[in-house]
Amino acid sequence: MENKLRVLRAENKWSQAELAQRLGVSRQAVNAIETGKHDPSLTLAFSIAEVFSLSIEEVFDPKS
């Protein structure tokens, strides 16, 4: 599943560590999601969307 996490994080000038702290996960988890090595749980996907004030569909593309 592709996502816009890296772009959104860059737009907010957040490091992976800062985003991880906001989400309550590790920096490695953020990196794995950004690179497509791991898909987030539904709960984490909602949290990610909420942090950026977007819908899940605006962050994640389930068709890829």
N, C-alpha and C positions, 0 to 999 in steps of 0.2 A: 504494500500500500504506500503510495507516494504521499508526501506531506510538504507543507510550506514552513515547517518549524524553523529551519535555519534562516530563511528570509525574514520571517516575523521576528525572530530573536535579534537579528542584525538591525532591523528597522527600529527596534526598541533599545539598541545598544547594550544588550544584555549578554554576558558571557554564558557559557553552558552552565557553569557553577551557579550563577545568579538565578537562571531559570530553574535549575534543579532545586535550589533552596525555596523558591516561590511555590514549587510543586510538591515539595517534600519527598523528593527522590534523589538518587545519586547523579553526579555529573555523567558518569558512565551510562546511566539509563537514558539521559537526554541524548548523548552521543549515539547510542544504539538506535534510538527512534529516528533521529535526524538522518542517519545513514541507511535506514531501511533494514537494519539487521534485526530489529525487534518491533513488533506492533504493540502499541500500548493497550492496556486493558480499557474497557469501556469507561470505567470510572476515571482513569487517568486521561483518556481522550477528552472527556467532558471538562476535567480540570484544566487541561491545556487550552482548550477553546475559551474557557472562562477567563483565564489569565490574560488572553489577548482580546477579550470582549468580542469574540467571533463565534459563529456556529461551528459545529464539528465539520460540516461539509466545506467550510471555508478554510479549514486547516488541513484536512485529510481528504484524499481522493481514493475512494474504495475501488474504483474501476481500474486502477493501475496495478 
